[in-house]
Amino acid sequence: MKTKLQRFIVYSLIMTTVLFIGLMLLDLHDGEAREKLPANLIIALSVGILTPATLIFLKKSNRPPKQKDS
């Protein structure tokens, strides 16, 4: 569980940072990067936290069930 939590933290930090920078760069092209700062931060945080959470914690294992020795 500890490795899943560490992986979640790393993934969400990377994803949030990259998405925030990407959204700011797209808005910079329009010339309104500072006006949309709170909206970009909310979008980046929500996507950057929810996506790794579903990928890491809700992932089903593909391993076959253990067979009992008789």
C-alpha positions as CSV (number, residue, x, y, z in Angstrom):
1,M,0.0,0.0,0.0
2,K,2.9,2.3,0.7
3,T,4.3,1.9,-2.8
4,K,0.9,2.6,-4.3
5,L,0.6,5.8,-2.2
6,Q,4.1,7.0,-3.2
7,R,3.3,6.2,-6.9
8,F,0.0,8.1,-6.6
9,I,1.8,11.2,-5.1
10,V,4.4,11.2,-7.8
11,Y,2.0,10.7,-10.7
12,S,-0.4,13.4,-9.4
13,L,2.3,15.9,-8.9
14,I,3.7,15.3,-12.4
15,M,0.3,15.3,-14.1
16,T,-0.9,18.4,-12.3
17,T,2.2,20.4,-13.1
18,V,2.3,19.4,-16.7
19,L,-1.4,20.1,-17.2
20,F,-1.2,23.5,-15.5
21,I,1.8,24.6,-17.5
22,G,0.1,23.3,-20.7
23,L,-3.1,25.2,-20.0
24,M,-1.2,28.4,-19.1
25,L,0.8,28.2,-22.4
26,L,-2.4,27.7,-24.4
27,D,-3.9,30.8,-22.7
28,L,-0.8,32.8,-23.2
29,H,-1.3,32.4,-26.9
30,D,-4.6,34.3,-26.5
31,G,-3.1,36.9,-24.2
32,E,-5.2,36.1,-21.2
33,A,-3.1,33.8,-19.1
34,R,-3.4,35.7,-15.9
35,E,-7.2,36.1,-16.1
36,K,-7.8,32.3,-16.3
37,L,-5.3,31.3,-13.6
38,P,-7.8,30.1,-11.0
39,A,-9.8,28.1,-13.6
40,N,-6.6,26.5,-15.0
41,L,-5.5,25.6,-11.5
42,I,-8.8,24.0,-10.6
43,I,-8.9,22.0,-13.9
44,A,-5.3,20.9,-13.4
45,L,-5.8,19.8,-9.8
46,S,-9.0,17.9,-10.5
47,V,-7.6,16.0,-13.5
48,G,-4.2,15.6,-11.9
49,I,-5.6,14.0,-8.8
50,L,-8.5,12.0,-10.1
51,T,-6.8,10.3,-13.0
52,P,-3.9,8.7,-11.1
53,A,-6.3,7.7,-8.3
54,T,-8.4,5.7,-10.7
55,L,-5.3,4.3,-12.5
56,I,-3.6,3.2,-9.3
57,F,-6.2,2.4,-6.7
58,L,-9.1,1.1,-8.8
59,K,-7.0,-1.1,-11.1
60,K,-8.1,-4.7,-11.3
61,S,-5.4,-7.3,-11.2
62,N,-4.9,-9.5,-14.3
63,R,-3.4,-12.3,-12.3
64,P,-5.4,-15.6,-12.3
65,P,-6.8,-16.8,-9.0
66,K,-4.5,-19.0,-6.8
67,Q,-5.1,-22.7,-7.1
68,K,-5.3,-24.7,-3.9
69,D,-2.9,-27.7,-3.7
70,S,-4.7,-30.9,-3.0
